[in-house]
Amino acid sequence: MPATLGNLNQVFGSVISQILSLVGMLAVVMLVVGGYKYLMAGTDKDAATKARNTITYVVMGLILAVSAWMIINLVGKFLGVNLSTFNICFGGSTC
C-alpha cells in the first residue's frame, strides 16, 4: 500500500525519535573516546588537553540538547499545546 500524506505524522515522529537516539549513542561513544584518549595521554599535556576538550564538548552538547528539549516542553505546557508530537493538519480535517 503506498504512503499517503496522513502518514507524514508517523514518518516525522519516527525520524525525530531516531535522530535523538543517534545523538545519545554518539554522545556515549564520544565520552568513551575522550576518556580513552585522556587515559592514554600519560604525561603528554597537549594530548590530555585535547581529550579534556573532547569530554567538555560532549557534555556541553548533551546539556544543550536536553535544554532545548526542556524549553520546547516548557513552552508547550505554558501555551497548552503538546509540542513533543508532530501533527499535520490538512484542510477539512480536525487536529
N, C-alpha and C positions, 0 to 999 in steps of 0.2 A: 504494500500500500504506500503510495507516495506521501511525502510530508506535506502538511498544509500550514498556512500561516498561524493557525492555532497552536501548532507545536513549537513555535518560537519561544514561548514561555519556558517550556521544558528544556529546550536546547540552551538558552541563555543561562538558566539556572544550573544546568549541568556543567557548562563551560566555566562559570564563575566558581562553582564548587571545586572543580578540578584544578583551576588556577590557584585557588587558595591552598589546596592540598599540596600542590607542587611547590609553592612558596615555603610552606612549612618544612617540607622534606629537604629542600635546598638549604634552608637555614640550618637545619641539623647537620647536614653534610659539611657546610662551611664552618660550623663551630668545631666539628671534629677535625677538619683540615687545619684550622687555625691552632687548635690545641696541639695537634701533632707537630706542626711547624715550631710551635713555642717550645715543646719538649725537646725537639731535635736541634734547636738553635744553640744549645750549650752556652758557650761563652761569647758567641758572636752577637754583639749588641745590635747590629743592623738587622740581622735575621729575627731576633727577638722582638724588635720594634715593629717589623713588618707583620709578624704573627699577631702581636697585640692589636695592631691596627685592623687586621682581618676580623678578629673576635669583636672588637669595638664596633666595626661597621655592621656586622651581622646583628649584634644586639640592638644597635640603633635602628636598623631596618625592621626588625621584629617589633620594636616599640612603635615605630611609625605605622606599620601595618595594623597592629592592634588598636592604636589610637584612632586611625581612620575608621576602622570597623565600629569602635565605640561611639565616635562622633556621629556616624551615619545612624546608628541605632538610637542615640540620644535625640537627634533632630527628628527622627521618625516618631519617637514617643511624644516629643513636645508638640509635633504637628498632628498627632493622632493617625499617622499613616505608617503602614508596615513597609519600610524601605528595604528590608532584607530579602524580600521576594520580588521577582521581576514579573510584571504584568503588562501585557499589551492589550489595550482596549481598541477594538475595531468599531467602525460605525455601526450603530444598531445593537451592539452588544453591551451588556452591563458588566461592570467590573467590581 
